[in-house]
Amino acid sequence: MEKRIGVVGIVVENREKSAGYVNEILSDYGEMIVGRMGIPYHKRGVSVISIIVEGSVDQIQEVRQKLSEVPEVTVEAALTREAFDD
């Protein structure tokens, strides 16, 4: 299967309401997550999470879509142009 490496940026605007859903989705896709960094920006009431992923384009789009469905969550992804074979 061709895989790509990328970063998924997640902005959570209501942590109390949405963080549990975001963490559940990320846990479901844990096998494709290479690394994760989360920064709570208390002054603005926003949390920013970046995850480094390795997976097929379909897998990465799937996790991106599921995260986008969570209320008050914004998601963007950037992937390598070159694919890698396992």
Helices and strands as residue ranges (DSSP letters): E 2-12, H 15-28, G 30-32, E 33-41, E 46-55, H 57-68, E 73-79, E 84-85
